[in-house]
Amino acid sequence: MLTVGGMGAWAKPTTAHADVQVTYYASPTGSGSACTLAAPCALTTAQGLVRVHTANMDNDIVVNLCAGTYRLSHPLVFSSTLGDSGTHSYNVIYRAYHG
């Protein structure tokens, strides 16, 4: 279970770039694959989309986590070998969305 809410555990990245390659939105009730603010997706769907884009990054990738409790059927695992880390000096940023 992952709960997203206040700013407590979230920190601003130490290295930030002016532009963002792509921004995704995930929600505890998200479904589908749009991953937009109007139609957020599940956290695992957003992670899968990130993994598709990291090999050819030309800017940061941001995943905004909408508030709520994310009930996961499996642990959420991040792995640089699976494409969860930034490449080419860019960042993959998961952050709480305040909107």
Residue, then its C-alpha position, 0 to 999 in steps of 0.5 A: m500500500l502506498t499513500v500519497g498526500g502531504m509533502g512529508a516524504w517528498a523532496k524536490p530533485t537536486t537536479a532539475h531541467a527546464d523542460v520535461q519530455v513527458t508528464y504522466y498522472a497516476s491515481p488510486t482509481g486510475s484506469g486505461s492508458a492515457c495517464t493524463l490529468a483528465a484520465p489518470c492511469a494506475l501507478t503500474t501503468a505509468q511505470g510501464l510507460v516510463r520504462v518505454h521512454t527511458a532508453n531514449m530520454d531527451n528530457d526529464i520524465v515526470v509521474n504525478l501521483c494524485a492523492g489517495t491510497y494506492r492498493l497494489s497487488h504486488p510490491l512496486v519495484f524500481s530497477s535501473t535495468l528495467g528502465d526505471s532510472g533516468t538516462h542521458s543525464y535526465n531524471v525520472i521523477y515521481r512526485a505528489y501532485h498538488g492540484 
